[in-house]
Amino acid sequence: MPAWPPELSRYCCQIDFLRYAGAVLRQLLTLVLLLGAHPMMSETRQAISCAAPGVEIVASYVSHAIKLDAAHPAAEWQTARPVSFCSDWQGKNPDPERETQVHALWSAETLYLRYECRYRELYVFGDADANGRRDHLWDRDVAEAFLQPDPSREHYYKEFEVSPNGMWIDLDVFPGGISDLKSGMQRSVVLNERSHTWAAELAIPMKAVTPHFDPGAVWRANFYRIEGSKEPRSYMAWQPTHTPAPNFHVPSAFGKLRFSRH
């Protein structure tokens, strides 16, 4: 057979290349669609996302008081970029069905926190003080915040807890002990058993955390969740503490809380 003219040979090669490239692209697209549709792959991506939190949360500024309504959050919460976590206190075993998101807002008088929590099961106390305070709240399902306005005093910080049914406790933590903080914290909690989610909004007076609030200061902070009726319970942390047994009281593992002026 006579050889193809050089110009025609180049033309045919280009056609073959385009056909080959098109086939490869179709295969890649099919693979991407299959991976996206596969529930295990989707869950894996979600687990990776909620298991790799940053080390900093930024509180967005508000110039006025925010009305707490966990079921119908104020529009200002949309300005707060959340942090999320779903891994245990060692940074292992991510569980997207127990993911927690935390938003933060601040004014000169108040630090606002909003928790959005997914859960597998509920385990809560049925009784509390008349004002909703419940001692040993950590023995049931809770969301927690540890706040340290002065990192130079490593073993001094404040602890705030809230449960899916609205109970709460606040504590002053110091070397060798704890005491009731009596912060005047306000809260709003909503539970949706159909979607297996609950949300809580907290309003924490700045004066209960630090006598002289400086928005230019960088606080240390950590956020936690506890869930489950019996051991091994789920002890989840935003910043892992990496202790052999579950322990949230590790200030050296706290992340950073910054206050944005925007």
Secondary structure, DSSP 8 states (H G I E B T S, - for coil): -----HHHHHHHHHHHHHHHHHHHHHHHHHHHHHHHH-HHHHHHHHHHHHTS--SEEEEEE-SS-----TTS--GGGGGS--EEE-SBTTS-S--GGG-EEEEEEE-SSEEEEEEEEE-S-----S---TTSB-TTGGGSSEEEEEEES-TTSTT-EEEEEE-TTS-EEEEEEETTEEEE-----EEEEEEETTTTEEEEEEEEEHHHH-SS--TTS-EEEEEEEEE-SSSS-EEEESS----SS-----GGG-EEEEE---
